Amino acid sequence: MTATVTTPRATGLDASTPASSFARHRTGVVLVGALALLILGAFLIGGGTWPGSLTVDLTGPLGHVSDWIIDNRDTHPLFLYFFGHISNAVVLSVRGVYLVLLAAGWAGVTVAAGLIAWRVAGVRLALTAVAAFILCALLGMWVPTMQTLALMVVAVLASVILGALLGLAAGLSDRVFRSLRPVLDTMQVMPAFAYLLPVVLVFGIGVPAAVLATVVYAAPPMARLTALGLRDADAGVMEAAASLGATGRQRLLTARLPLARKELLLGLNQTIMMALSMAVIASVIGAGGLGDRVYQALASVDVGAALAAGIPIVLLAVVLDRVTAAAGNRIGTTAPQTGPAWSGWAVVVAGTVGAAVVARLVSKPTWPDAWTVGIAEPVNEAVGWMTDHLYSGVPVIGGTADWAAHFTTWILDPVRDGLQWLPWWALLLLVAVLALVIGTWRTTLTAVLAMAAIGVLGVWDPALNTLSQVLAGVGVTLVIGFAVGIAASRSERVERLLRPVLDVFQTMPQFVYLIPVVALFGVGRAPAVAAAVIYALPAVVRITTQGMNGVDPVVMESSRSLGATGMQQLRKVQLPLARPALLLAVNQGVVLVLAVVVIGGLVGGGALGYDVVFGLAQGDLATGLVAGAAIVCLGLMLDRVTQPTQGRTEKGA
């Protein structure tokens, strides 16, 4: 066999051209150019923080908007005949679902959950669903669980409808897709606290504001995945449908949507998870239910009460996640049919009605108080013991308070001071270099403009403080996450043991993390970073494990046959081939850490997170929205410098 040598002329690329030379030495050229600009800027611009002459003060305009909304909320036709009708529709919908759940009683709801899970996913998941709802009742949280479930049903339904419509438009039109993408990016990166304030200004404290804030947060995944499914429809199938004379509407209904069913169900799954994660945050503006119990426990630092209310949220998330995932996995399979398709759902309806009637005849529809189990007291005793014995005075290793102090002194302070010491133009140059090395000119421009917008908004120093916390949290997350993910990929037993733990940590509300973290580490930036690490770690571990397991087994077997040891396979085969997944893990770690660092403003994290929380608490639209916009810009910049383009990912892999 003779090797074929491809010359530059054969590929259409002359090796002597400047473009090819830049492509081959891209990183070196960028670094040399950055060094030259750094030296030149030091002489021409000097140092210093962001100049005040380049800032824009939005306090006045946003203050006027806030005052106008407050003055006209009860009299202006826009509020009376538009927002008022939306508010009434939300209230009536949530109340209707809640009354149906109460009428069904604990027996009807539990049986319905089990039968639906059986119909969709089989007996094992049905038993899991029944056990989950019974456990919610045993914890004394039946009524709050039904309140949260009613709000989630309405919010998820509205999110799915809105997301599907937006995704449908984006999937069928390139112009709409390009226009909608930055909007979805903003909706997903904007911290929840930032857009709670304008929603509360318009709708007031209560269920409507909570539902609409949840819709804003939960609709983007549905829109993205719907657009993805429609745009990735098999071109051959679509061409065949067109050749048979099908109209555009017929092609959509008979070809595009059926081919996108998996993406649509995945979008539903992600929307449910996002909506449940908002349950606690929405309680700040009157959502009630389980989230309100968690928020009240946070205010009183009651870990046991928070855990008792947090566990039902986790159980709801796990059951709904498993049911929707099982429904997606069944698509395309050829399961044997034992009867008409409607017969299974008829059993679900009949079983639910029968259980509700029997329970109402035998006893009250609500769960008996005598059947509840209190876990708050023993949990608080355990936390008290940990605080007494681990907070300080531990021989040799020191206590958790010492760890927090050392982490702040040795890592957080130097990173923050170093970022704030850098001249503003040098930091922009650093962002440009990182974005250009890993991405394209377009992503570089986006990252630099996003970072510059933070300075223009007048929150340069607080943003760098937040950035220092994010960088420290991401560093700890990646070290632990990569190590655990690699261990899970090399041992099926470790992966099986980790799965339920990761499920719990990934679905537990962020607020629940803050309570034990504050009890162990005190108040400050360190506990905010610790809570962010705990929240982001499951996603990094999952993506790392999936990426390592996705390496071609043929390549692994070939390296093993050549005598490579386990460590050599890891370093020279698995890690290079799993590079795209590892980069995605970095990207997701950055986004998730940023989300919780903002909430860390409640426990002394300070910086932009504190400004957002302060704006919400004081009704200060200018402070809250400016800090929220700065966080969006920070998240956009971090996304662009950690997520390479497809072409460069494949080249690196």
Backbone hydrogen bonds, N-H to C=O, Kabsch-Sander energy under -0.5 kcal/mol:
donor,donor_aa,acceptor,acceptor_aa,energy
5,V,3,A,-0.6
6,T,4,T,-0.6
7,T,5,V,-0.7
11,T,7,T,-1.4
12,G,9,R,-0.9
13,L,8,P,-2.4
15,A,13,L,-0.5
17,T,14,D,-1.9
21,S,17,T,-1.8
22,F,18,P,-2.6
23,A,19,A,-2.2
24,R,20,S,-2.1
25,H,21,S,-1.6
26,R,23,A,-0.8
29,V,25,H,-2.6
30,V,26,R,-2.5
31,L,27,T,-2.4
32,V,28,G,-2.4
33,G,29,V,-2.5
34,A,30,V,-2.5
35,L,31,L,-2.3
36,A,32,V,-2.2
37,L,33,G,-2.3
38,L,34,A,-2.2
39,I,35,L,-2.2
40,L,36,A,-2.4
41,G,37,L,-2.8
42,A,38,L,-1.9
43,F,39,I,-1.1
44,L,40,L,-2.2
45,I,41,G,-2.8
46,G,41,G,-1.8
54,L,51,P,-1.5
55,T,52,G,-1.5
56,V,456,V,-3.3
58,L,56,V,-0.7
62,L,58,L,-2.2
63,G,59,T,-2.2
64,H,60,G,-2.2
65,V,61,P,-2.0
66,S,62,L,-2.4
67,D,63,G,-2.4
68,W,64,H,-2.4
69,I,65,V,-2.3
70,I,66,S,-2.2
71,D,67,D,-2.4
72,N,68,W,-1.9
73,R,69,I,-1.1
75,T,72,N,-0.9
76,H,72,N,-2.5
79,F,76,H,-0.8
80,L,76,H,-2.3
81,Y,77,P,-3.0
82,F,78,L,-0.8
83,F,78,L,-2.0
84,G,79,F,-1.7
86,I,82,F,-2.1
87,S,83,F,-2.5
88,N,84,G,-2.4
89,A,85,H,-2.5
90,V,86,I,-2.3
91,V,87,S,-2.4
92,L,88,N,-2.6
93,S,89,A,-2.1
94,V,90,V,-2.6
95,R,91,V,-2.5
96,G,92,L,-2.3
97,V,93,S,-2.4
98,Y,94,V,-2.4
99,L,95,R,-2.4
100,V,96,G,-2.0
101,L,97,V,-2.3
102,L,98,Y,-2.4
103,A,99,L,-2.6
104,A,100,V,-2.2
105,G,101,L,-1.3
106,W,365,P,-2.8
108,G,104,A,-1.4
109,V,105,G,-2.5
110,T,106,W,-2.1
111,V,107,A,-2.6
112,A,108,G,-2.5
113,A,109,V,-2.5
114,G,110,T,-2.3
115,L,111,V,-2.8
116,I,112,A,-2.6
117,A,113,A,-2.2
118,W,114,G,-2.3
119,R,115,L,-2.7
120,V,116,I,-2.1
121,A,117,A,-3.3
122,G,117,A,-0.9
122,G,118,W,-1.0
126,A,122,G,-1.4
127,L,123,V,-2.4
128,T,124,R,-1.8
129,A,125,L,-2.5
130,V,126,A,-2.3
131,A,127,L,-2.5
132,A,128,T,-2.2
133,F,129,A,-2.1
134,I,130,V,-2.2
135,L,131,A,-2.2
136,C,132,A,-2.0
137,A,133,F,-1.7
138,L,134,I,-2.6
139,L,135,L,-1.8
140,G,137,A,-2.0
141,M,136,C,-2.0
145,T,141,M,-2.1
146,M,142,W,-2.3
147,Q,143,V,-2.3
148,T,144,P,-2.6
149,L,145,T,-2.7
150,A,146,M,-2.5
151,L,147,Q,-2.1
152,M,148,T,-2.6
153,V,149,L,-2.5
154,V,150,A,-1.8
155,A,151,L,-2.5
156,V,152,M,-3.2
157,L,153,V,-2.1
158,A,154,V,-2.5
159,S,155,A,-2.6
160,V,156,V,-2.9
161,I,157,L,-2.3
162,L,158,A,-2.7
163,G,159,S,-3.1
164,A,160,V,-2.6
165,L,161,I,-2.2
166,L,162,L,-2.4
167,G,163,G,-2.8
168,L,164,A,-2.4
169,A,165,L,-2.2
170,A,166,L,-2.5
171,G,167,G,-2.5
172,L,168,L,-1.3
173,S,169,A,-1.0
177,F,173,S,-2.1
178,R,174,D,-2.4
179,S,175,R,-2.1
180,L,176,V,-2.7
181,R,177,F,-1.7
183,V,179,S,-0.6
184,L,180,L,-2.5
185,D,181,R,-2.4
186,T,182,P,-2.2
187,M,183,V,-2.4
188,Q,184,L,-2.1
189,V,185,D,-2.1
190,M,186,T,-2.5
194,A,191,P,-1.1
195,Y,191,P,-1.1
196,L,192,A,-1.1
197,L,193,F,-0.9
199,V,195,Y,-1.2
200,V,196,L,-2.6
201,L,197,L,-2.4
202,V,198,P,-1.7
203,F,199,V,-3.0
204,G,200,V,-2.4
206,G,285,I,-2.6
210,A,206,G,-1.7
211,V,207,V,-2.9
212,L,208,P,-2.5
213,A,209,A,-2.3
214,T,210,A,-1.9
215,V,211,V,-2.2
216,V,212,L,-2.2
217,Y,213,A,-1.6
218,A,214,T,-2.5
219,A,215,V,-2.2
222,M,218,A,-0.6
223,A,219,A,-2.0
224,R,220,P,-2.9
225,L,221,P,-2.5
226,T,222,M,-2.1
227,A,223,A,-2.3
228,L,224,R,-2.5
229,G,225,L,-2.6
230,L,226,T,-2.2
231,R,227,A,-2.5
232,D,228,L,-1.8
233,A,230,L,-1.0
238,M,234,D,-2.1
239,E,235,A,-2.5
240,A,236,G,-2.2
241,A,237,V,-2.3
242,A,238,M,-2.1
243,S,239,E,-2.3
244,L,240,A,-1.1
245,G,242,A,-1.7
246,A,241,A,-1.9
251,R,247,T,-2.7
252,L,248,G,-1.9
253,L,249,R,-2.3
254,T,250,Q,-2.7
255,A,251,R,-1.7
256,R,251,R,-2.4
257,L,252,L,-2.5
259,L,255,A,-2.2
260,A,256,R,-1.4
261,R,258,P,-1.2
264,L,260,A,-2.4
265,L,261,R,-2.5
266,L,262,K,-2.3
267,G,263,E,-2.4
268,L,264,L,-2.1
269,N,265,L,-2.4
270,Q,266,L,-2.6
271,T,267,G,-2.4
272,I,268,L,-2.2
273,M,269,N,-2.1
274,M,270,Q,-2.5
275,A,271,T,-2.4
276,L,272,I,-2.4
277,S,273,M,-1.9
278,M,274,M,-0.9
278,M,275,A,-0.7
279,A,276,L,-1.5
282,A,278,M,-3.0
283,S,279,A,-0.6
283,S,280,V,-0.7
284,V,280,V,-0.5
284,V,281,I,-1.4
285,I,282,A,-1.3
286,G,283,S,-1.6
287,A,282,A,-1.1
290,L,144,P,-0.8
291,G,288,G,-0.5
292,D,288,G,-0.7
293,R,289,G,-1.4
294,V,290,L,-2.2
295,Y,291,G,-2.6
296,Q,292,D,-2.5
297,A,293,R,-2.0
298,L,294,V,-2.1
299,A,295,Y,-1.9
300,S,296,Q,-1.4
301,V,298,L,-1.0
302,D,297,A,-2.7
303,V,301,V,-0.9
306,A,302,D,-2.1
307,L,303,V,-2.5
308,A,304,G,-2.3
309,A,305,A,-1.6
310,G,306,A,-2.2
311,I,307,L,-2.5
313,I,309,A,-0.8
314,V,310,G,-2.0
315,L,311,I,-2.7
316,L,312,P,-2.7
317,A,313,I,-2.3
318,V,314,V,-2.8
319,V,315,L,-2.5
320,L,316,L,-2.5
321,D,317,A,-2.4
322,R,318,V,-2.5
323,V,319,V,-2.5
324,T,320,L,-2.3
325,A,321,D,-2.2
326,A,322,R,-2.5
327,A,323,V,-2.2
328,G,324,T,-2.0
329,N,325,A,-2.2
330,R,326,A,-1.5
331,I,327,A,-0.7
331,I,328,G,-0.7
333,T,330,R,-1.8
335,A,333,T,-0.7
338,T,336,P,-0.5
343,S,340,P,-1.0
344,G,340,P,-0.6
345,W,341,A,-0.6
346,A,342,W,-2.0
347,V,343,S,-1.7
348,V,344,G,-1.6
349,V,345,W,-2.4
350,A,346,A,-2.6
351,G,347,V,-2.8
352,T,348,V,-2.2
353,V,349,V,-2.5
354,G,350,A,-2.5
355,A,351,G,-2.4
356,A,352,T,-2.3
357,V,353,V,-2.4
358,V,354,G,-2.4
359,A,355,A,-2.5
360,R,356,A,-2.0
361,L,357,V,-2.0
362,V,358,V,-2.3
363,S,359,A,-2.7
371,W,368,P,-1.4
372,T,369,D,-1.4
373,V,138,L,-4.2
375,I,373,V,-0.5
379,V,375,I,-2.0
380,N,376,A,-2.5
381,E,377,E,-2.2
382,A,378,P,-2.2
383,V,379,V,-2.6
384,G,380,N,-2.6
385,W,381,E,-2.3
386,M,382,A,-2.3
387,T,383,V,-2.7
388,D,384,G,-2.5
389,H,385,W,-2.2
390,L,386,M,-2.6
391,Y,386,M,-0.5
391,Y,387,T,-1.4
397,I,395,P,-3.0
398,G,394,V,-1.5
400,T,390,L,-2.9
401,A,391,Y,-2.3
402,D,391,Y,-0.5
403,W,399,G,-2.0
404,A,400,T,-2.5
405,A,401,A,-2.2
406,H,402,D,-2.8
407,F,403,W,-2.9
408,T,404,A,-2.2
409,T,405,A,-2.6
410,W,406,H,-3.3
411,I,407,F,-1.6
412,L,407,F,-2.2
413,D,408,T,-2.9
415,V,411,I,-2.2
416,R,412,L,-2.5
417,D,413,D,-3.1
418,G,414,P,-2.5
419,L,415,V,-2.2
420,Q,416,R,-2.4
421,W,417,D,-1.6
422,L,418,G,-1.5
424,W,48,G,-1.6
427,L,423,P,-2.0
428,L,424,W,-1.8
429,L,425,W,-2.0
430,L,426,A,-2.3
431,V,427,L,-2.3
432,A,428,L,-2.2
433,V,429,L,-2.4
434,L,430,L,-2.4
435,A,431,V,-2.5
436,L,432,A,-2.5
437,V,433,V,-2.5
438,I,434,L,-1.7
439,G,435,A,-2.1
444,T,440,T,-2.2
445,L,441,W,-2.4
446,T,442,R,-2.1
447,A,443,T,-2.4
448,V,444,T,-2.4
449,L,445,L,-2.4
450,A,446,T,-2.3
451,M,447,A,-2.1
452,A,448,V,-2.6
453,A,449,L,-2.1
454,I,450,A,-1.0
455,G,451,M,-1.1
456,V,452,A,-2.1
457,L,453,A,-2.0
458,G,455,G,-1.3
459,V,454,I,-1.6
463,A,459,V,-1.9
464,L,460,W,-2.0
465,N,461,D,-1.9
466,T,462,P,-2.4
467,L,463,A,-2.7
468,S,464,L,-2.2
469,Q,465,N,-1.6
470,V,466,T,-2.3
471,L,467,L,-2.7
472,A,468,S,-2.1
473,G,469,Q,-2.6
474,V,470,V,-2.9
475,G,471,L,-2.2
476,V,472,A,-2.1
477,T,473,G,-2.5
478,L,474,V,-2.8
479,V,475,G,-2.0
480,I,476,V,-2.3
481,G,477,T,-3.2
482,F,478,L,-2.6
483,A,479,V,-1.5
484,V,480,I,-2.7
485,G,481,G,-2.8
486,I,482,F,-2.5
487,A,483,A,-2.0
488,A,484,V,-2.5
489,S,485,G,-2.0
490,R,486,I,-1.2
491,S,488,A,-0.8
495,E,491,S,-2.0
496,R,492,E,-2.4
497,L,493,R,-2.4
498,L,494,V,-2.0
499,R,495,E,-1.5
501,V,497,L,-0.7
502,L,498,L,-3.0
503,D,499,R,-2.4
504,V,500,P,-2.2
505,F,501,V,-2.4
506,Q,502,L,-2.4
507,T,503,D,-1.5
508,M,504,V,-1.6
512,V,509,P,-0.9
513,Y,509,P,-0.9
513,Y,510,Q,-0.6
514,L,510,Q,-1.1
515,I,511,F,-1.0
517,V,513,Y,-1.7
518,V,514,L,-2.5
519,A,515,I,-2.1
520,L,516,P,-2.0
521,F,517,V,-3.0
522,G,518,V,-2.2
524,G,603,V,-2.3
528,A,524,G,-1.0
529,V,525,R,-2.2
530,A,526,A,-2.6
531,A,527,P,-2.5
532,A,528,A,-1.8
533,V,529,V,-2.4
534,I,530,A,-2.2
535,Y,531,A,-2.0
536,A,532,A,-2.4
537,L,533,V,-2.0
540,V,536,A,-1.6
541,V,537,L,-2.6
542,R,538,P,-2.6
543,I,539,A,-2.5
544,T,540,V,-2.3
545,T,541,V,-2.6
546,Q,542,R,-2.7
547,G,543,I,-2.6
548,M,544,T,-2.5
549,N,545,T,-2.5
550,G,546,Q,-1.3
551,V,548,M,-1.1
556,M,552,D,-1.7
557,E,553,P,-2.6
558,S,554,V,-2.2
559,S,555,V,-2.3
560,R,556,M,-2.1
561,S,557,E,-2.4
562,L,558,S,-1.2
563,G,560,R,-1.5
564,A,559,S,-2.1
569,Q,565,T,-2.6
570,L,566,G,-2.0
571,R,567,M,-2.6
572,K,568,Q,-2.8
573,V,569,Q,-1.6
574,Q,569,Q,-2.7
575,L,570,L,-2.4
577,L,573,V,-2.1
578,A,574,Q,-2.2
579,R,576,P,-1.1
582,L,578,A,-2.3
583,L,579,R,-2.5
584,L,580,P,-2.0
585,A,581,A,-2.2
586,V,582,L,-2.0
587,N,583,L,-2.3
588,Q,584,L,-2.7
589,G,585,A,-2.4
590,V,586,V,-2.2
591,V,587,N,-2.0
592,L,588,Q,-2.5
593,V,589,G,-2.4
594,L,590,V,-2.2
595,A,591,V,-1.7
596,V,592,L,-1.7
597,V,593,V,-2.5
598,V,594,L,-1.4
599,I,595,A,-1.0
600,G,596,V,-2.0
601,G,598,V,-1.8
602,L,599,I,-2.3
603,V,600,G,-1.4
604,G,601,G,-0.8
605,G,600,G,-2.6
608,L,462,P,-0.7
609,G,606,G,-0.7
610,Y,606,G,-1.1
611,D,607,A,-1.6
612,V,608,L,-2.3
613,V,609,G,-2.2
614,F,610,Y,-3.0
615,G,611,D,-2.4
616,L,612,V,-1.9
617,A,613,V,-2.6
618,Q,614,F,-2.5
619,G,615,G,-0.8
620,D,615,G,-1.6
621,L,619,G,-1.1
624,G,620,D,-2.2
625,L,621,L,-2.6
626,V,622,A,-2.3
627,A,623,T,-2.0
628,G,624,G,-2.3
629,A,625,L,-3.0
630,A,626,V,-2.2
631,I,627,A,-2.0
632,V,628,G,-2.1
633,C,629,A,-2.4
634,L,630,A,-2.5
635,G,631,I,-2.9
636,L,632,V,-2.6
637,M,633,C,-2.5
638,L,634,L,-2.5
639,D,635,G,-2.2
640,R,636,L,-2.1
641,V,637,M,-1.8
642,T,638,L,-0.6
642,T,639,D,-0.7
643,Q,639,D,-1.2
645,T,438,I,-0.7
649,T,645,T,-2.2
650,E,646,Q,-2.3
651,K,647,G,-1.9
652,G,648,R,-2.5
653,A,649,T,-2.3
